[in-house]
């Protein structure tokens, strides 16, 4: 069973989140405060895959809870919920050890897609003998750091959006494998995404502009005609 800890003090929002996560197959532990969230985590003996934390909590705020959970587990996935628009608040959560953030208001499909994507990464990490084994993935001149969510080419950082990072992660964990647009869409945007597959092509085009020496003559992200793309490293 996929287990997630939801910490949100507003009962209406918490109920909305919990219902949608349960519909998506998650076992949910509910907390209305940071202190209660940490107590539930300890009672579960750390058997929690993902924590969904609101930043604005009474008493111990989401940042503090995030820091405590990360100190207790290197592998738990952490997503921050925030109604704030300031970039520093979002960055602050990531600096405390969070893996992602979702800004309110959000749709059920967006939230579940982000949770699913993170759950896959957590599962992949835990399936290895050691966490550090998968913390950095290397392919040719590229190094993908899953913890810091960064990509480097020949030691130089490549700025990626969240979606671009997830696509690169999929490529790195499936080297040489032909991935259809549907595969990529489902992996990155989630099964509940009903938009056009064209969004995959747009993001591939952006990635090529960032990592290829000559974007129109790609050497790393290759087109598999009639299907999709594959990573050549």
PLY file of the C-alpha trace (Angstrom):
ply
format ascii 1.0
element vertex 233
property float x
property float y
property float z
element edge 232
property int vertex1
property int vertex2
end_header
0.00 0.00 0.00
1.22 3.51 -0.85
1.16 5.52 2.36
1.07 9.33 2.53
1.00 11.72 5.47
-1.15 14.81 4.91
-0.59 17.75 7.27
-3.08 20.58 6.68
-4.82 22.58 9.41
-7.78 23.72 7.27
-10.20 20.80 7.52
-12.02 21.54 4.23
-8.77 21.53 2.24
-7.50 18.46 4.09
-10.71 16.56 3.37
-10.51 17.54 -0.31
-6.91 16.31 -0.54
-7.52 13.10 1.40
-10.55 12.07 -0.68
-8.64 12.46 -3.95
-5.56 10.64 -2.68
-7.65 7.73 -1.39
-9.38 7.50 -4.76
-5.92 7.20 -6.31
-4.99 4.24 -4.13
-3.14 5.90 -1.25
-3.47 5.06 2.41
-3.66 8.45 4.11
-2.57 9.53 7.58
-4.23 12.85 8.50
-2.77 15.54 10.74
-4.02 19.01 11.59
-0.74 20.27 13.04
2.98 19.77 12.65
3.27 18.17 16.06
0.55 15.66 15.21
2.21 14.89 11.88
5.52 14.01 13.55
3.68 11.87 16.11
1.90 9.93 13.35
5.19 9.46 11.50
6.85 8.04 14.62
3.86 5.79 15.37
4.11 4.43 11.80
7.79 3.71 12.54
8.76 5.73 9.50
6.72 3.57 7.13
5.51 6.57 5.12
6.32 7.13 1.46
5.33 10.79 1.05
4.48 13.73 3.29
2.25 16.53 2.03
2.84 19.55 4.26
1.09 22.90 4.39
3.58 25.70 5.11
1.21 27.80 7.23
0.46 25.67 10.28
-0.39 26.61 13.87
2.55 26.08 16.20
5.29 24.25 14.31
5.17 25.45 10.71
5.61 23.32 7.58
9.28 24.26 7.19
10.07 22.93 10.67
8.10 19.74 10.06
9.90 19.25 6.74
13.28 19.66 8.41
12.36 17.16 11.15
11.03 14.56 8.71
14.10 14.87 6.49
16.34 14.34 9.53
14.39 11.17 10.31
14.35 9.80 6.73
16.50 10.33 3.67
14.05 8.58 1.39
10.64 10.02 2.28
9.21 12.23 -0.45
8.12 15.67 0.75
5.78 18.08 -1.05
5.02 21.52 0.37
1.57 23.11 -0.01
1.63 26.88 -0.15
-0.81 29.68 -0.95
2.05 32.14 -1.19
3.39 33.44 -4.47
6.83 34.57 -3.27
9.53 32.51 -4.88
11.63 32.55 -1.69
8.92 30.66 0.19
9.00 27.90 -2.39
12.77 27.81 -2.49
12.81 27.81 1.30
10.89 24.53 1.40
13.26 22.92 -1.08
16.23 24.12 0.96
14.75 22.43 4.03
14.76 19.11 2.18
11.43 19.14 0.33
11.27 17.51 -3.09
8.50 19.59 -4.61
5.88 22.24 -3.93
2.30 22.79 -5.08
0.74 26.24 -5.00
-2.88 26.65 -3.89
-5.38 26.55 -5.44
-4.65 23.32 -7.29
-6.75 20.78 -9.14
-7.08 17.18 -7.92
-5.45 15.90 -11.10
-2.46 18.19 -10.71
-1.92 17.20 -7.09
-2.27 13.47 -7.71
0.01 13.65 -10.74
2.72 15.36 -8.71
2.31 12.89 -5.84
2.43 9.93 -8.23
5.58 11.23 -9.93
7.32 11.66 -6.58
6.13 8.27 -5.35
7.73 6.60 -8.36
11.02 8.28 -7.56
10.83 7.31 -3.88
10.07 3.71 -4.85
12.98 3.66 -7.30
15.38 4.93 -4.64
14.20 2.45 -2.01
14.47 -0.46 -4.44
18.26 0.03 -4.50
20.56 -1.27 -1.80
21.74 2.24 -0.97
20.13 5.63 -1.41
23.32 7.24 -2.65
23.44 4.78 -5.54
20.59 6.56 -7.26
21.23 10.03 -5.88
23.33 10.89 -8.93
22.90 9.39 -12.37
25.66 9.87 -14.95
25.32 9.59 -18.71
28.20 10.76 -20.88
28.86 14.43 -20.14
25.70 14.72 -18.03
25.11 14.25 -14.31
21.55 14.24 -12.94
21.23 14.76 -9.17
17.88 13.43 -7.95
18.14 14.88 -4.47
19.09 18.42 -5.51
17.05 18.16 -8.72
19.89 19.52 -10.84
21.46 18.67 -14.18
25.05 19.40 -15.14
26.70 19.14 -18.53
30.50 18.95 -18.40
30.28 20.36 -14.88
28.15 23.37 -15.89
24.61 23.63 -14.51
21.67 23.40 -16.92
18.58 25.26 -15.74
15.50 23.04 -16.00
11.86 23.47 -15.21
10.24 20.84 -13.02
8.67 19.09 -15.99
11.95 19.14 -17.92
13.72 17.59 -14.95
11.17 14.78 -14.74
11.55 14.07 -18.44
15.34 13.91 -18.05
14.95 11.60 -15.07
12.81 9.28 -17.20
15.43 9.33 -19.95
18.30 8.65 -17.53
16.52 5.67 -15.98
15.60 4.29 -19.43
18.79 4.79 -21.49
18.50 3.74 -25.12
14.85 2.75 -24.69
12.32 4.16 -27.14
9.69 6.01 -25.13
6.40 6.87 -26.75
4.78 10.25 -26.22
2.09 8.49 -24.23
4.73 6.89 -21.99
6.28 10.28 -21.29
2.93 11.99 -20.80
1.78 9.36 -18.31
5.08 9.29 -16.43
5.48 13.06 -16.09
1.97 14.52 -16.16
0.15 11.51 -14.72
-2.62 9.24 -15.91
-5.29 11.84 -15.13
-3.84 14.35 -17.59
-6.13 14.69 -20.58
-4.28 17.32 -22.60
-2.71 16.88 -26.01
0.45 14.85 -26.53
1.84 17.92 -28.30
2.95 19.22 -24.89
5.61 16.49 -24.88
7.05 17.73 -28.16
7.15 21.32 -26.88
9.13 20.30 -23.82
11.49 18.11 -25.85
12.16 21.11 -28.10
13.00 23.24 -25.06
15.28 20.53 -23.65
17.17 20.26 -26.92
17.75 24.01 -26.91
19.29 23.68 -23.46
21.46 20.57 -23.80
22.25 20.02 -27.48
25.18 21.73 -29.19
23.04 22.08 -32.32
19.35 21.71 -31.36
18.31 21.01 -34.95
20.81 18.12 -35.10
20.31 16.41 -31.71
22.89 13.91 -30.51
21.36 13.11 -27.12
17.55 13.27 -27.36
16.81 11.36 -30.52
13.48 11.14 -32.33
12.02 7.68 -32.83
9.87 8.31 -35.87
6.22 7.42 -35.45
6.66 6.74 -31.73
8.46 9.28 -29.58
11.99 9.76 -28.28
14.99 8.04 -26.72
18.05 9.12 -24.77
21.42 8.44 -26.38
23.58 9.96 -23.62
0 1
1 2
2 3
3 4
4 5
5 6
6 7
7 8
8 9
9 10
10 11
11 12
12 13
13 14
14 15
15 16
16 17
17 18
18 19
19 20
20 21
21 22
22 23
23 24
24 25
25 26
26 27
27 28
28 29
29 30
30 31
31 32
32 33
33 34
34 35
35 36
36 37
37 38
38 39
39 40
40 41
41 42
42 43
43 44
44 45
45 46
46 47
47 48
48 49
49 50
50 51
51 52
52 53
53 54
54 55
55 56
56 57
57 58
58 59
59 60
60 61
61 62
62 63
63 64
64 65
65 66
66 67
67 68
68 69
69 70
70 71
71 72
72 73
73 74
74 75
75 76
76 77
77 78
78 79
79 80
80 81
81 82
82 83
83 84
84 85
85 86
86 87
87 88
88 89
89 90
90 91
91 92
92 93
93 94
94 95
95 96
96 97
97 98
98 99
99 100
100 101
101 102
102 103
103 104
104 105
105 106
106 107
107 108
108 109
109 110
110 111
111 112
112 113
113 114
114 115
115 116
116 117
117 118
118 119
119 120
120 121
121 122
122 123
123 124
124 125
125 126
126 127
127 128
128 129
129 130
130 131
131 132
132 133
133 134
134 135
135 136
136 137
137 138
138 139
139 140
140 141
141 142
142 143
143 144
144 145
145 146
146 147
147 148
148 149
149 150
150 151
151 152
152 153
153 154
154 155
155 156
156 157
157 158
158 159
159 160
160 161
161 162
162 163
163 164
164 165
165 166
166 167
167 168
168 169
169 170
170 171
171 172
172 173
173 174
174 175
175 176
176 177
177 178
178 179
179 180
180 181
181 182
182 183
183 184
184 185
185 186
186 187
187 188
188 189
189 190
190 191
191 192
192 193
193 194
194 195
195 196
196 197
197 198
198 199
199 200
200 201
201 202
202 203
203 204
204 205
205 206
206 207
207 208
208 209
209 210
210 211
211 212
212 213
213 214
214 215
215 216
216 217
217 218
218 219
219 220
220 221
221 222
222 223
223 224
224 225
225 226
226 227
227 228
228 229
229 230
230 231
231 232
